[in-house]
Amino acid sequence: MSDAPSYHINAAKDPAVVLQSPAAAACAESDAPAFHRKIPGYAPTPLLGLPGLAKELGLGALFVKDEAHRFGTKAFKALGASYAVHRLLGENPGYRVLCTASDGNHGHALAWSAKLFSQKAEVFMPAGTIEARIRRIEGLGARVTVVD
């Protein structure tokens, strides 16, 4: 198996949405892949073939991306959160606290990213969130505020 990334981009014949905002343009020509490769613990995640399901669905091939071991966060969201924090702090180095509202993976990803950049984080979580999720985010040093 090759170490080269394995992906396919579907060409849009008639895109329903045309992104023209400055933020979209910045993301389209971003340095995100190079940034992520510099993070300690970065490793490409595998594409796993699902030939049985592909056959059942009448597809030539079907693959899923296994993000179970992404930076120990168990989700791909660490990629977006870390890059967003990188860009935010690069443009606005005076930020004091990063915050978000989430009941799970995004909150964990933001807390992980804040720790990566030695920043404070606060995650607002809905009442009824399981205690293990709260403790996991707090374990990264973030403050959790439960709201109704």
N, C-alpha and C positions, 0 to 999 in steps of 0.2 A: 504494500500500500504506500502511496506517495505522501509526503508531508505537505504537498501543495494543497491549498484550500480547494474544497470540492463544492461547487455551487453552480446554479443555473439562474440566469435572470430572464424572466419572461418579457419579451418585447410587448409594449402596450400599443395596440393598433389604434385605439381611440381613448386616451386616458380620460377618466371621468373628472379628475381633479388635476389642475395644473398648479404646481407649487411655484410661486413667484416671490415669496417673502424673502427678506434678507436672511432670516434664520434658516429657511429651507435651502437657500443658496450656500450658506456657510456649511450646512450639514452635507450637502451634495459634494462639496470639495473639501471635506474635513481631513484632518490628520488622525482620526479616531483609531484606525487599525495600528498605526505606528505608536500612538499613545498607549493603547492596551498592551502591546507587546513589551513595553517597558515596565509594566506593573509586576512586582515580585509574585511569582506563582502563576503567571500567565501561561496557558498552554492552549493550543487549538483544541476544540471539542469535536468529537467524531460525528459523522453522519452514519446512521445505522439503517441498513436496508430492511425493508419489510416486504419481501417478495410474496408471501402468502396473501397479505392484505391487498397488495398491488394487483394480484391476479383476481382476487374476489371483486375488486372495484373496476376491473377492466383496464388497468393502467399498465404501461410498460415497466414502470419502476416507481417505487415510493420510498422516500427516505425521511427520517426524523433526526433532528439535531439533538444530541444528548448533552444537555447543559447541567446535569446533576452535580458536577464537580467544579463548577465555575467559581473560582476564588473562595471555595468553601461556603458560598452563599446558596447553593443548590438552585440557582435560577439565572437566567440570562440578564436579568434586570441590573446586575452589577455593572454591565458594560455601559448602558445608557446613563445610569446614575453617576458613575465615576467620570465619564466623559463630560457630562453636564457640569459637575462640580469643577473639573479641570478648567473648562471654558469660563465658568462664572468667576472663579477666583483669578483667572488670568486677566479678565476684563475689569473686575471689581475686587481687588485684594483686601479691601476693608471689611468684608462680610464677617460677622461675628458668630452667627448661628444659622445653620442650614435647617430648614424644617419642611415637613410634608405631612399629609394625611394619608394613612394607609392602614389596612388591617393585616399586612403580611409582607410579601416579597419586596415591594418597592420600598417600604419603610426600612426593611433590613438592608437593602442595597444602599439606601441613602446613609444609614448609620455606618455601614462598612466603608463607604466612600469618605464620609466625614473623618473617620478614624485614619484612613489612608492619608488624608491631607492635614491631619492634626487640627481638625476643626470641631466645634461643638455641633451637636445635632439634637433636634427635638422632633419626635414623631407623635402626631395626634392619632389616636386609635379609637374606634368606636367601642362603646360599652358592649360587653358580651364577647370581646375578643378573647380567645383562649390564652390562659396565663403563660403557656410555653412560648407563644409568639412574643408576648410582651417581654419576658425574661431574655429571650434570644436577642432582641434589639437592645435592651438595656445592657446586656453582656458586651456589646460593642462600645459602650460608653455613652450612648444616646439617652436623653431624657424622654420618657414616655408619658404623655398626658392622655388619660382616657376621658372621652367626652360622650355625652348622651346624644 
